Amino acid sequence: MVEADRYPGQLDEALNQGVLKRLPLTFLPFVNQQLHQWSYLFPNERQSVERLLVYVAHLNAEQSSALFQDVVELEKRMGVRQWQFSTTEQTIQNSSQLARSPYFQEWRRAVQAVFDAADRNARESHGNPENPPHRLVLLDIPRSLSLNTATAWHRWQGMGKPMQLDLGAAEPKSSPLQLLLAGTASAGGNASEGILQAARNRPAVTHADTWVIEAGVELIDSLVAGETSVTSVSNPVLLSYGRLDTCRQNFSHEMNTMRKDLADADAVFDRLRRVDISPWCPPEVAADPAVREFVRTLYLSGNGAVIFGNSFVEWAASEAFRRARPSLVVARFGVRSKPKPFTGVAVFDNPDQVNPLPAVDDFEGSAVDAQMLALYVWLAAGRYEEYQQSTVCICIAESLSQAYMVAPPEFTLEQESGPVSLSRLGHALRNWIG
């Protein structure tokens, strides 16, 4: 990691005024780590840290003490100053000590209250937009994963409605999702714009405003082939579980070297935080420092992202919502192998290295995964205010020629009753996101 060369004017001024000295002890690991990794943060993350520190810097001593009063009091009850507590970065040992405290949940609420106060101050200073930007979550369960028509959408518990699709015009060499994203070409040579181009054309597009994540390689391979520059601000973040195979294998190998104690785990994780992973990554990831570090953090956070493609898709999408607040997230699930006996998924064993038996595709299990995890992606978005209005979610089940739609009343297709063609769906989504 390297120090950022420059912070925005107001933040730089706040730091020069010694704002960090006014923060409670438990705030320092997060804030110092974010500042140290400034070059690797997405715009939303930078904004969050900047809002907090600029807000605190403008408070007088009495106001600052009042803002942090609950946090400081809880730190005293927890005995934080008697801990072996890192103030430069967030460590497993820090997290373990905090989580073991009986005051942990109170402390989390008190910390969130501080960030909420900083966000309120920013909104009051700059105002809220009258018309929040439209957002789109587009999920795809490929044709290879067969779903049961009667039960495919039961987990969604009526939060939206199923929609029949007419996929007759879909090209055999391209999936419906590929055609929606990239657009289609007619026999006369006329091309229709895809969803990705519509997202690019939005005013004031920021870095990481569009994400495309898949369990396989086909979708990202096709998109990478069409990109003119993998570092353009308007280009989507492209993450493929399959294209990251070398990176995953290296992380898995390193993680399997750790002994089962916190000190050694921190040492291994520290090594993985510092190693240059660029040679392990495909070009679209290696070329973007923020995306490269996102992948590193994703693998270090666990949750099956190193082992299972569908877990990678769900966890990457959830973290994208949390960290970047993108306007467009596309997530495509896929087929995973059956778990092999005598392999330890919990400790990141690579099944193909540990067990010599050949891998066997698990279509049935993958279909169950995809149905559940697609819903989890949508629920993850709903945790954040930005997605609680003016957001459309479409989950396509290719094997059923159906989609499940969760949308506000003003979305064009909300009142559709008959089968919707792929071109009609694409037109509606382009207009929405554009």
Backbone hydrogen bonds in HBPLUS format (Angstrom, degrees):
<---DONOR---> <-ACCEPTOR-->    atom                        ^
c    i                          cat <-CA-CA->   ^        H-A-AA   ^      H-
h    n   atom  resd res      DA  || num        DHA   H-A  angle D-A-AA Bond
n    s   type  num  typ     dist DA aas  dist angle  dist       angle   num
A0012-ASP N   A0008-PRO O   2.81 MM   4  5.94 165.5  1.83 167.1 172.1     1
A0013-GLU N   A0009-GLY O   2.94 MM   4  6.15 155.7  2.00 149.6 156.4     2
A0014-ALA N   A0010-GLN O   2.97 MM   4  6.20 156.0  2.03 143.7 150.1     3
A0015-LEU N   A0011-LEU O   2.96 MM   4  6.22 158.5  2.01 153.1 158.3     4
A0016-ASN N   A0012-ASP O   2.99 MM   4  6.21 156.0  2.05 145.6 152.3     5
A0017-GLN N   A0013-GLU O   3.04 MM   4  6.27 133.1  2.27 140.8 153.2     6
A0017-GLN N   A0014-ALA O   3.20 MM   3  5.09 131.3  2.45  91.5 104.6     7
A0019-VAL N   A0014-ALA O   3.20 MM   5  5.70 155.0  2.27 148.1 151.3     8
A0018-GLY N   A0015-LEU O   3.01 MM   3  5.22 160.7  2.05 108.0 113.2     9
A0021-LYS N   A0018-GLY O   3.11 MM   3  5.71 147.6  2.22 115.3 123.2    10
A0022-ARG N   A0019-VAL O   3.01 MM   3  5.48 158.3  2.06 113.2 120.2    11
A0023-LEU N   A0020-LEU O   3.24 MM   3  5.43 166.6  2.26 107.9 111.8    12
A0027-PHE N   A0024-PRO O   3.11 MM   3  5.50 153.6  2.18 110.2 118.3    13
A0028-LEU N   A0025-LEU O   3.19 MM   3  5.59 143.3  2.33 107.6 116.8    14
A0031-VAL N   A0027-PHE O   3.11 MM   4  6.23 177.2  2.11 164.2 164.0    15
A0032-ASN N   A0028-LEU O   2.84 MM   4  5.63 164.3  1.87 150.3 155.8    16
A0033-GLN N   A0029-PRO O   3.07 MM   4  6.00 154.5  2.14 138.4 145.9    17
A0034-GLN N   A0030-PHE O   2.93 MM   4  6.15 158.1  1.98 152.1 158.2    18
A0035-LEU N   A0031-VAL O   2.96 MM   4  6.18 161.7  1.99 153.3 158.1    19
A0036-HIS N   A0032-ASN O   2.89 MM   4  5.99 156.5  1.94 146.0 153.0    20
A0037-GLN N   A0033-GLN O   2.98 MM   4  6.09 140.6  2.14 141.0 151.0    21
A0038-TRP N   A0035-LEU O   3.32 MM   3  4.99 159.1  2.37 106.5 104.8    22
A0040-TYR N   A0037-GLN O   2.73 MM   3  5.37 155.0  1.79 125.0 133.6    23
A0041-LEU N   A0038-TRP O   3.24 MM   3  5.36 171.2  2.25 113.0 113.2    24
A0045-GLU N   A0042-PHE O   2.93 MM   3  5.35 120.4  2.30 111.5 126.4    25
A0046-ARG N   A0042-PHE O   3.05 MM   4  6.37 162.2  2.08 161.0 166.8    26
A0047-GLN N   A0043-PRO O   2.97 MM   4  6.11 159.4  2.01 149.3 155.1    27
A0048-SER N   A0044-ASN O   3.09 MM   4  6.34 150.4  2.18 142.5 149.5    28
A0049-VAL N   A0045-GLU O   3.24 MM   4  6.55 165.7  2.26 155.8 157.0    29
A0050-GLU N   A0046-ARG O   2.88 MM   4  6.01 166.3  1.90 156.0 160.7    30
A0051-ARG N   A0047-GLN O   2.86 MM   4  5.92 161.0  1.90 148.1 153.2    31
A0052-LEU N   A0048-SER O   3.23 MM   4  6.43 161.2  2.27 143.5 147.9    32
A0053-LEU N   A0049-VAL O   3.06 MM   4  6.32 175.5  2.06 161.6 160.8    33
A0054-VAL N   A0050-GLU O   2.95 MM   4  5.90 164.9  1.98 153.3 158.2    34
A0055-TYR N   A0051-ARG O   3.00 MM   4  5.90 153.5  2.08 139.4 147.4    35
A0056-VAL N   A0052-LEU O   2.98 MM   4  6.23 164.8  2.00 153.4 157.2    36
A0057-ALA N   A0053-LEU O   2.95 MM   4  6.03 156.8  2.01 142.9 149.8    37
A0058-HIS N   A0054-VAL O   3.25 MM   4  6.41 134.5  2.47 139.0 148.5    38
A0058-HIS N   A0055-TYR O   3.20 MM   3  5.41 137.6  2.39 100.5 111.5    39
A0059-LEU N   A0056-VAL O   3.09 MM   3  5.30 161.3  2.12 108.9 114.8    40
A0064-SER N   A0060-ASN O   2.88 MM   4  6.07 160.4  1.92 159.9 166.1    41
A0065-SER N   A0061-ALA O   3.02 MM   4  6.18 158.3  2.07 146.1 151.4    42
A0066-ALA N   A0062-GLU O   3.06 MM   4  6.30 154.1  2.13 145.0 152.0    43
A0067-LEU N   A0063-GLN O   2.95 MM   4  6.19 153.0  2.03 146.7 153.9    44
A0068-PHE N   A0064-SER O   3.20 MM   4  6.45 156.9  2.26 149.8 154.1    45
A0069-GLN N   A0066-ALA O   3.41 MM   3  5.04 159.7  2.46  95.3 101.0    46
A0072-VAL N   A0068-PHE O   2.92 MM   4  6.06 172.1  1.93 169.3 171.1    47
A0073-GLU N   A0069-GLN O   2.99 MM   4  6.14 161.3  2.03 150.7 156.1    48
A0074-LEU N   A0070-ASP O   3.03 MM   4  6.20 157.3  2.08 145.0 150.8    49
A0075-GLU N   A0071-VAL O   2.92 MM   4  6.18 149.7  2.01 148.6 157.5    50
A0076-LYS N   A0072-VAL O   3.10 MM   4  6.41 149.7  2.20 145.8 152.9    51
A0077-ARG N   A0073-GLU O   3.14 MM   4  6.50 158.7  2.19 146.9 152.1    52
A0078-MET N   A0074-LEU O   2.90 MM   4  6.08 151.9  1.98 147.9 155.8    53
A0079-GLY N   A0075-GLU O   2.97 MM   4  6.04 126.7  2.26 136.5 149.6    54
A0080-VAL N   A0075-GLU O   3.22 MM   5  5.53 164.3  2.25 152.2 155.4    55
A0079-GLY N   A0076-LYS O   3.18 MM   3  5.10 136.2  2.38  94.2 106.4    56
A0082-GLN N   A0079-GLY O   3.00 MM   3  5.61 159.6  2.05 118.7 125.4    57
A0083-TRP N   A0080-VAL O   2.94 MM   3  5.23 162.4  1.97 113.1 118.9    58
A0095-SER N   A0091-THR O   3.05 MM   4  6.34 171.1  2.06 152.4 154.0    59
A0096-SER N   A0092-ILE O   2.82 MM   4  6.00 155.8  1.88 150.0 157.3    60
A0097-GLN N   A0093-GLN O   2.99 MM   4  6.17 161.9  2.03 151.3 155.1    61
A0098-LEU N   A0094-ASN O   3.00 MM   4  6.27 163.4  2.03 157.0 161.6    62
A0099-ALA N   A0095-SER O   2.88 MM   4  5.98 165.3  1.90 149.9 154.6    63
A0100-ARG N   A0096-SER O   3.05 MM   4  6.13 143.4  2.19 143.4 151.9    64
A0101-SER N   A0098-LEU O   3.15 MM   3  5.47 149.4  2.25 105.8 114.8    65
A0104-PHE N   A0101-SER O   3.15 MM   3  5.29 160.8  2.19 115.2 115.3    66
A0107-TRP N   A0103-TYR O   2.85 MM   4  6.07 158.4  1.90 157.7 164.9    67
A0108-ARG N   A0104-PHE O   2.91 MM   4  6.24 156.8  1.97 154.1 160.2    68
A0109-ARG N   A0105-GLN O   3.08 MM   4  6.34 160.2  2.12 147.5 152.2    69
A0110-ALA N   A0106-GLU O   2.95 MM   4  6.20 153.5  2.02 148.1 155.8    70
A0111-VAL N   A0107-TRP O   2.90 MM   4  6.15 157.1  1.96 154.1 159.9    71
A0112-GLN N   A0108-ARG O   2.94 MM   4  6.15 164.1  1.97 150.3 154.7    72
A0113-ALA N   A0109-ARG O   3.00 MM   4  6.15 148.2  2.10 141.4 149.9    73
A0114-VAL N   A0110-ALA O   3.30 MM   4  6.62 141.3  2.46 138.6 147.2    74
A0114-VAL N   A0111-VAL O   3.08 MM   3  5.29 128.2  2.36 100.3 113.3    75
A0115-PHE N   A0111-VAL O   3.24 MM   4  6.69 161.0  2.28 153.3 157.0    76
A0116-ASP N   A0112-GLN O   2.84 MM   4  6.05 154.3  1.91 151.2 159.4    77
A0117-ALA N   A0113-ALA O   3.02 MM   4  6.18 148.2  2.12 137.2 144.9    78
A0118-ALA N   A0114-VAL O   3.10 MM   4  6.46 154.2  2.16 148.6 155.2    79
A0119-ASP N   A0115-PHE O   2.94 MM   4  6.21 154.5  2.00 147.9 155.0    80
A0120-ARG N   A0116-ASP O   2.87 MM   4  6.11 158.5  1.92 149.4 155.3    81
A0121-ASN N   A0117-ALA O   3.03 MM   4  6.22 157.7  2.08 144.6 150.5    82
A0122-ALA N   A0118-ALA O   3.08 MM   4  6.35 151.8  2.16 142.5 149.7    83
A0123-ARG N   A0119-ASP O   2.94 MM   4  6.25 158.8  1.98 152.5 158.1    84
A0124-GLU N   A0120-ARG O   2.91 MM   4  6.12 161.6  1.94 153.7 158.6    85
A0125-SER N   A0121-ASN O   2.95 MM   4  6.09 142.0  2.10 139.6 150.1    86
A0126-HIS N   A0122-ALA O   2.92 MM   4  6.06 154.5  1.98 149.6 155.7    87
A0127-GLY N   A0123-ARG O   2.49 MM   4  4.88 138.2  1.65 139.8 149.2    88
A0135-ARG N   A0390-SER O   2.95 MM 255  6.35 151.9  2.03 154.4 160.6    89
A0392-VAL N   A0135-ARG O   2.99 MM 257  6.37 160.5  2.03 148.0 149.0    90
A0136-LEU N   A0327-SER O   2.80 MM 191  6.24 158.7  1.84 162.6 169.8    91
A0329-VAL N   A0136-LEU O   3.03 MM 193  6.50 157.2  2.08 157.5 164.8    92
A0137-VAL N   A0392-VAL O   2.83 MM 255  6.24 159.7  1.87 160.5 166.5    93
A0394-ILE N   A0137-VAL O   2.92 MM 257  6.38 157.9  1.97 162.6 169.8    94
A0138-LEU N   A0329-VAL O   2.85 MM 191  6.23 163.5  1.88 161.2 166.5    95
A0331-ALA N   A0138-LEU O   2.92 MM 193  6.42 155.6  1.98 154.7 161.9    96
A0139-LEU N   A0394-ILE O   2.76 MM 255  6.08 171.0  1.76 161.8 165.1    97
A0396-ILE N   A0139-LEU O   2.83 MM 257  6.07 169.8  1.84 145.0 143.2    98
A0140-ASP N   A0331-ALA O   2.92 MM 191  6.31 143.1  2.05 159.8 162.2    99
A0333-PHE N   A0140-ASP O   3.05 MM 193  6.36 165.4  2.07 179.3 174.6   100
A0141-ILE N   A0396-ILE O   2.81 MM 255  6.01 158.2  1.86 162.1 169.3   101
A0398-GLU N   A0141-ILE O   3.12 MM 257  6.27 158.7  2.17 165.0 171.0   102
A0145-LEU N   A0142-PRO O   3.06 MM   3  5.82 164.0  2.09 121.7 126.5   103
A0151-THR N   A0148-ASN O   3.11 MM   3  5.50 136.5  2.31 107.3 118.7   104
A0152-ALA N   A0148-ASN O   2.83 MM   4  5.44 130.8  2.08 163.8 172.1   105
A0154-HIS N   A0151-THR O   3.26 MM   3  5.35 169.5  2.27 112.1 115.3   106
A0156-TRP N   A0153-TRP O   3.13 MM   3  5.60 149.0  2.23 110.9 119.5   107
A0157-GLN N   A0154-HIS O   3.10 MM   3  5.66 165.2  2.12 117.8 122.6   108
A0159-MET N   A0156-TRP O   3.07 MM   3  5.94 163.3  2.10 129.0 133.4   109
A0161-LYS N   A0405-MET O   2.95 MM 244  5.47 152.3  2.03 142.3 150.2   110
A0405-MET N   A0161-LYS O   2.89 MM 244  5.47 176.6  1.89 150.0 150.6   111
A0163-MET N   A0403-ALA O   2.64 MM 240  5.14 144.8  1.76 163.0 167.6   112
A0403-ALA N   A0163-MET O   2.83 MM 240  5.14 145.8  1.95 147.7 158.0   113
A0420-VAL N   A0164-GLN O   2.85 MM 256  6.28 159.0  1.90 145.7 148.3   114
A0165-LEU N   A0401-SER O   2.75 MM 236  5.09 166.5  1.77 145.7 142.2   115
A0166-ASP N   A0420-VAL O   2.82 MM 254  5.57 162.4  1.86 128.4 129.2   116
A0170-ALA N   A0167-LEU O   3.06 MM   3  5.42 163.5  2.09 114.7 119.9   117
A0174-SER N   A0171-GLU O   3.14 MM   3  5.41 156.0  2.20 109.9 117.3   118
A0178-GLN N   A0175-SER O   3.07 MM   3  5.19 115.8  2.50 100.4 115.4   119
A0179-LEU N   A0175-SER O   3.13 MM   4  6.50 160.4  2.17 156.9 161.8   120
A0180-LEU N   A0176-PRO O   2.97 MM   4  6.22 154.3  2.03 148.4 155.6   121
A0181-LEU N   A0177-LEU O   2.97 MM   4  6.17 158.0  2.02 152.7 158.0   122
A0182-ALA N   A0178-GLN O   2.87 MM   4  5.92 171.4  1.88 155.6 158.4   123
A0183-GLY N   A0179-LEU O   2.84 MM   4  5.05 141.0  1.99 130.9 139.4   124
A0195-ILE N   A0180-LEU O   2.95 MM  15  6.13 167.8  1.96 149.0 153.0   125
A0196-LEU N   A0181-LEU O   3.23 MM  15  5.37 162.2  2.26 130.5 136.0   126
A0192-SER N   A0184-THR O   2.70 MM   8  5.32 162.8  1.73 161.6 167.8   127
A0186-SER N   A0190-ASN O   2.73 MM   4  5.30 169.4  1.74 155.9 158.8   128
A0189-GLY N   A0186-SER O   2.99 MM   3  5.33 162.2  2.02 112.6 116.6   129
A0198-ALA N   A0194-GLY O   3.12 MM   4  6.44 156.6  2.18 147.9 154.9   130
A0199-ALA N   A0195-ILE O   2.90 MM   4  6.19 151.3  1.99 149.1 156.9   131
A0200-ARG N   A0196-LEU O   2.97 MM   4  6.25 148.9  2.06 142.9 151.5   132
A0201-ASN N   A0197-GLN O   3.06 MM   4  6.30 142.7  2.21 144.1 153.3   133
A0202-ARG N   A0199-ALA O   3.28 MM   3  5.47 163.8  2.31 105.9 110.7   134
A0327-SER N   A0209-ASP O   2.90 MM 118  5.45 134.0  2.11 130.7 140.4   135
A0328-LEU N   A0209-ASP O   3.19 MM 119  6.53 159.8  2.23 157.8 162.2   136
A0237-VAL N   A0210-THR O   2.79 MM  27  6.17 167.4  1.80 154.5 154.0   137
A0211-TRP N   A0328-LEU O   2.91 MM 117  6.30 154.8  1.97 150.6 158.9   138
A0330-VAL N   A0211-TRP O   2.82 MM 119  6.07 156.2  1.88 148.7 156.9   139
A0212-VAL N   A0237-VAL O   2.82 MM  25  6.14 158.8  1.86 173.0 179.0   140
A0239-LEU N   A0212-VAL O   2.93 MM  27  6.31 166.9  1.95 164.3 167.8   141
A0213-ILE N   A0330-VAL O   2.81 MM 117  6.12 160.9  1.85 153.8 159.9   142
A0332-ARG N   A0213-ILE O   2.82 MM 119  6.28 158.4  1.86 154.6 162.1   143
A0214-GLU N   A0239-LEU O   2.97 MM  25  6.50 152.4  2.04 158.0 166.8   144
A0241-TYR N   A0214-GLU O   3.02 MM  27  6.40 167.6  2.03 159.0 162.0   145
A0215-ALA N   A0332-ARG O   3.00 MM 117  6.40 137.5  2.18 150.2 163.1   146
A0221-ASP N   A0217-VAL O   2.78 MM   4  5.77 158.8  1.83 159.3 166.5   147
A0222-SER N   A0218-GLU O   3.09 MM   4  6.27 159.7  2.13 146.5 150.9   148
A0223-LEU N   A0219-LEU O   3.07 MM   4  6.37 152.2  2.15 146.3 154.3   149
A0224-VAL N   A0220-ILE O   2.78 MM   4  5.89 165.1  1.80 158.1 161.5   150
A0225-ALA N   A0221-ASP O   3.11 MM   4  6.22 155.6  2.17 144.0 150.3   151
A0226-GLY N   A0223-LEU O   3.06 MM   3  5.17 135.8  2.26  97.8 110.2   152
A0227-GLU N   A0224-VAL O   3.17 MM   3  5.18 155.8  2.24 102.6 109.9   153
A0235-ASN N   A0232-SER O   3.15 MM   3  5.29 151.5  2.23 103.4 112.0   154
A0244-LEU N   A0240-SER O   3.11 MM   4  6.24 128.4  2.39 141.6 154.1   155
A0245-ASP N   A0242-GLY O   3.22 MM   3  5.33 147.5  2.33 115.9 114.5   156
A0248-ARG N   A0244-LEU O   2.94 MM   4  6.19 164.8  1.96 162.9 167.6   157
A0249-GLN N   A0245-ASP O   2.99 MM   4  6.20 161.3  2.02 153.6 158.2   158
A0250-ASN N   A0246-THR O   3.15 MM   4  6.36 157.4  2.20 147.6 152.7   159
A0251-PHE N   A0247-CYS O   3.07 MM   4  6.35 161.7  2.10 153.0 157.8   160
A0252-SER N   A0248-ARG O   2.85 MM   4  6.02 164.8  1.87 154.5 159.1   161
A0253-HIS N   A0249-GLN O   2.98 MM   4  6.13 157.9  2.03 144.9 150.5   162
A0254-GLU N   A0250-ASN O   3.08 MM   4  6.29 166.2  2.10 149.6 152.7   163
A0255-MET N   A0251-PHE O   2.93 MM   4  6.10 164.5  1.95 156.4 160.8   164
A0256-ASN N   A0252-SER O   3.14 MM   4  6.27 143.5  2.28 142.7 151.5   165
A0257-THR N   A0254-GLU O   3.08 MM   3  5.43 160.6  2.12 109.4 115.4   166
A0258-MET N   A0255-MET O   3.36 MM   3  5.81 163.1  2.39 109.8 114.4   167
A0265-ALA N   A0261-ASP O   3.02 MM   4  6.22 157.5  2.07 151.8 159.1   168
A0266-ASP N   A0262-LEU O   2.84 MM   4  6.06 160.6  1.88 153.2 157.7   169
A0267-ALA N   A0263-ALA O   3.06 MM   4  6.31 148.8  2.16 140.0 148.7   170
A0268-VAL N   A0264-ASP O   2.91 MM   4  6.21 161.6  1.94 154.5 158.1   171
A0269-PHE N   A0265-ALA O   2.87 MM   4  6.04 168.3  1.88 154.6 158.5   172
A0270-ASP N   A0266-ASP O   2.78 MM   4  5.82 147.6  1.88 140.1 149.7   173
A0271-ARG N   A0267-ALA O   3.02 MM   4  6.26 151.5  2.10 142.6 149.7   174
A0272-LEU N   A0268-VAL O   2.99 MM   4  6.32 155.4  2.06 148.4 155.3   175
A0273-ARG N   A0269-PHE O   2.82 MM   4  6.04 134.1  2.03 140.7 153.7   176
A0274-ARG N   A0270-ASP O   3.21 MM   4  6.39 134.5  2.43 138.9 149.1   177
A0274-ARG N   A0271-ARG O   3.23 MM   3  5.32 135.2  2.44  96.0 107.6   178
A0275-VAL N   A0271-ARG O   3.03 MM   4  6.12 144.1  2.16 151.0 159.6   179
A0280-TRP N   A0277-ILE O   2.89 MM   3  5.28 141.7  2.04 112.1 124.0   180
A0281-CYS N   A0278-SER O   3.11 MM   3  5.33 157.4  2.17 110.6 117.5   181
A0285-VAL N   A0282-PRO O   3.01 MM   3  5.62 147.4  2.12 120.0 129.2   182
A0286-ALA N   A0282-PRO O   2.93 MM   4  6.05 172.8  1.94 160.7 163.2   183
A0287-ALA N   A0283-PRO O   3.03 MM   4  5.83 154.4  2.10 148.5 152.0   184
A0288-ASP N   A0285-VAL O   3.23 MM   3  5.64 156.9  2.29 111.8 118.2   185
A0292-ARG N   A0288-ASP O   2.85 MM   4  6.00 164.2  1.88 164.3 169.8   186
A0293-GLU N   A0289-PRO O   2.99 MM   4  6.17 157.6  2.04 147.1 152.3   187
A0294-PHE N   A0290-ALA O   2.92 MM   4  6.09 137.8  2.11 135.7 148.1   188
A0295-VAL N   A0291-VAL O   3.01 MM   4  6.32 156.2  2.07 152.3 156.2   189
A0296-ARG N   A0292-ARG O   3.14 MM   4  6.46 158.0  2.19 142.4 148.4   190
A0297-THR N   A0293-GLU O   2.95 MM   4  6.12 168.2  1.97 148.1 150.6   191
A0298-LEU N   A0294-PHE O   2.84 MM   4  6.01 152.9  1.91 147.1 155.6   192
A0299-TYR N   A0295-VAL O   3.03 MM   4  6.26 161.9  2.06 155.3 157.9   193
A0300-LEU N   A0296-ARG O   3.05 MM   4  6.30 150.5  2.14 146.3 155.2   194
A0301-SER N   A0297-THR O   3.00 MM   4  6.11 127.4  2.28 141.7 154.0   195
A0301-SER N   A0298-LEU O   3.29 MM   3  5.29 140.5  2.45  94.4 105.2   196
A0302-GLY N   A0299-TYR O   3.43 MM   3  5.63 162.3  2.47 102.5 107.5   197
A0305-ALA N   A0302-GLY O   3.34 MM   3  6.08 169.1  2.35 122.2 123.0   198
A0307-ILE N   A0304-GLY O   3.10 MM   3  5.31 138.4  2.28 104.6 116.0   199
A0308-PHE N   A0304-GLY O   2.96 MM   4  5.83 172.8  1.97 167.2 168.6   200
A0312-PHE N   A0308-PHE O   2.96 MM   4  6.24 152.6  2.04 148.7 157.0   201
A0313-VAL N   A0309-GLY O   3.00 MM   4  6.33 154.7  2.07 147.7 153.7   202
A0314-GLU N   A0310-ASN O   3.07 MM   4  6.31 169.3  2.08 148.7 150.8   203
A0315-TRP N   A0311-SER O   2.87 MM   4  5.95 169.7  1.88 154.4 157.8   204
A0316-ALA N   A0312-PHE O   2.86 MM   4  5.79 160.2  1.90 147.5 153.8   205
A0317-ALA N   A0313-VAL O   3.03 MM   4  6.10 161.7  2.06 147.2 152.3   206
A0318-SER N   A0314-GLU O   3.01 MM   4  6.15 160.6  2.05 146.1 151.8   207
A0319-GLU N   A0315-TRP O   2.94 MM   4  6.09 158.6  1.98 147.7 153.3   208
A0320-ALA N   A0316-ALA O   2.88 MM   4  6.04 145.4  2.00 142.1 152.3   209
A0321-PHE N   A0317-ALA O   3.01 MM   4  6.33 156.5  2.07 150.7 155.7   210
A0322-ARG N   A0318-SER O   3.09 MM   4  6.37 160.8  2.13 143.5 148.8   211
A0323-ARG N   A0319-GLU O   2.82 MM   4  5.88 165.5  1.84 151.8 155.6   212
A0324-ALA N   A0320-ALA O   2.82 MM   4  5.28 154.2  1.89 138.1 146.9   213
A0325-ARG N   A0320-ALA O   3.19 MM   5  6.51 132.8  2.42 148.3 154.8   214
A0362-ASP N   A0336-ARG O   2.84 MM  26  5.90 169.0  1.85 162.8 160.0   215
A0338-LYS N   A0360-VAL O   2.74 MM  22  5.76 154.0  1.81 166.5 172.5   216
A0347-VAL N   A0344-GLY O   3.09 MM   3  5.63 146.4  2.21 112.5 121.0   217
A0349-ASP N   A0344-GLY O   3.19 MM   5  5.38 167.4  2.20 143.4 140.1   218
A0348-PHE N   A0345-VAL O   3.01 MM   3  5.05 160.3  2.05 115.2 113.9   219
A0353-GLN N   A0350-ASN O   2.96 MM   3  5.47 141.6  2.11 115.9 126.6   220
A0354-VAL N   A0350-ASN O   3.05 MM   4  6.23 156.9  2.10 157.4 164.7   221
A0355-ASN N   A0351-PRO O   2.89 MM   4  5.63 162.1  1.92 146.6 151.4   222
A0366-SER N   A0362-ASP O   2.96 MM   4  5.92 151.9  2.04 140.3 148.9   223
A0367-ALA N   A0363-PHE O   2.98 MM   4  6.14 148.9  2.07 145.2 152.5   224
A0368-VAL N   A0364-GLU O   3.21 MM   4  6.56 154.2  2.28 147.1 153.2   225
A0369-ASP N   A0365-GLY O   2.94 MM   4  6.22 163.1  1.97 150.2 155.1   226
A0370-ALA N   A0366-SER O   2.86 MM   4  6.05 168.0  1.88 150.9 153.7   227
A0371-GLN N   A0367-ALA O   3.08 MM   4  6.26 161.5  2.11 146.8 151.0   228
A0372-MET N   A0368-VAL O   3.15 MM   4  6.36 167.1  2.16 154.8 157.7   229
A0373-LEU N   A0369-ASP O   2.77 MM   4  5.88 174.9  1.77 166.9 168.8   230
A0374-ALA N   A0370-ALA O   2.91 MM   4  5.77 151.6  1.99 143.4 149.8   231
A0376-TYR N   A0372-MET O   3.07 MM   4  6.42 153.5  2.14 143.5 151.7   232
A0377-VAL N   A0373-LEU O   2.93 MM   4  6.20 148.0  2.04 146.4 153.4   233
A0378-TRP N   A0374-ALA O   3.29 MM   4  6.67 159.5  2.34 147.1 151.1   234
A0379-LEU N   A0375-LEU O   2.91 MM   4  6.21 160.9  1.95 155.8 161.8   235
A0380-ALA N   A0376-TYR O   2.82 MM   4  5.96 147.8  1.92 144.7 153.5   236
A0381-ALA N   A0377-VAL O   3.14 MM   4  6.49 150.7  2.23 146.0 152.7   237
A0382-GLY N   A0378-TRP O   3.17 MM   4  6.48 153.7  2.24 145.8 152.7   238
A0383-ARG N   A0380-ALA O   3.29 MM   3  5.56 160.8  2.32 105.7 111.4   239
A0384-TYR N   A0381-ALA O   3.14 MM   3  6.06 173.0  2.15 127.9 130.1   240
A0387-TYR N   A0384-TYR O   3.04 MM   3  5.87 154.4  2.10 124.5 130.3   241
A0388-GLN N   A0385-GLU O   3.12 MM   3  5.28 167.8  2.14 113.4 117.2   242
A0393-CYS N   A0406-VAL O   2.82 MM  13  5.06 162.5  1.85 154.3 159.3   243
A0406-VAL N   A0393-CYS O   2.90 MM  13  5.06 163.0  1.93 149.0 153.7   244
A0395-CYS N   A0404-TYR O   2.89 MM   9  5.05 160.3  1.93 145.3 151.9   245
A0404-TYR N   A0395-CYS O   2.76 MM   9  5.05 150.1  1.85 135.5 144.8   246
A0397-ALA N   A0402-GLN O   2.84 MM   5  5.40 174.3  1.84 150.8 152.7   247
A0400-LEU N   A0397-ALA O   3.12 MM   3  5.61 146.1  2.24 112.3 121.5   248
A0402-GLN N   A0397-ALA O   3.36 MM   5  5.40 171.8  2.36 145.5 146.2   249
A0401-SER N   A0398-GLU O   3.20 MM   3  5.02 148.8  2.31  97.2 106.4   250
A0411-PHE N   A0408-PRO O   3.09 MM   3  5.83 170.1  2.10 125.8 129.0   251
A0414-GLU N   A0411-PHE O   3.06 MM   3  5.54 164.6  2.09 121.0 125.7   252
A0416-GLU N   A0413-LEU O   3.07 MM   3  5.10 162.2  2.11 107.0 112.7   253
A0425-LEU N   A0421-SER O   2.93 MM   4  6.21 160.5  1.96 151.7 157.0   254
A0426-GLY N   A0422-LEU O   2.85 MM   4  6.03 163.0  1.88 148.9 154.0   255
A0427-HIS N   A0423-SER O   2.92 MM   4  6.06 155.9  1.97 143.2 149.7   256
A0428-ALA N   A0424-ARG O   3.03 MM   4  6.23 162.8  2.06 149.1 153.2   257
A0429-LEU N   A0425-LEU O   2.96 MM   4  6.19 160.2  2.00 153.5 158.9   258
A0430-ARG N   A0426-GLY O   2.86 MM   4  5.99 157.0  1.92 149.2 155.9   259
A0431-ASN N   A0427-HIS O   3.01 MM   4  6.16 163.0  2.04 148.2 152.8   260
A0432-TRP N   A0428-ALA O   3.01 MM   4  6.16 147.8  2.11 137.9 147.3   261
A0433-ILE N   A0429-LEU O   2.94 MM   4  6.10 175.5  1.94 155.3 155.7   262
A0434-GLY N   A0430-ARG O   2.81 MM   4  5.62 143.0  1.95 142.2 153.0   263
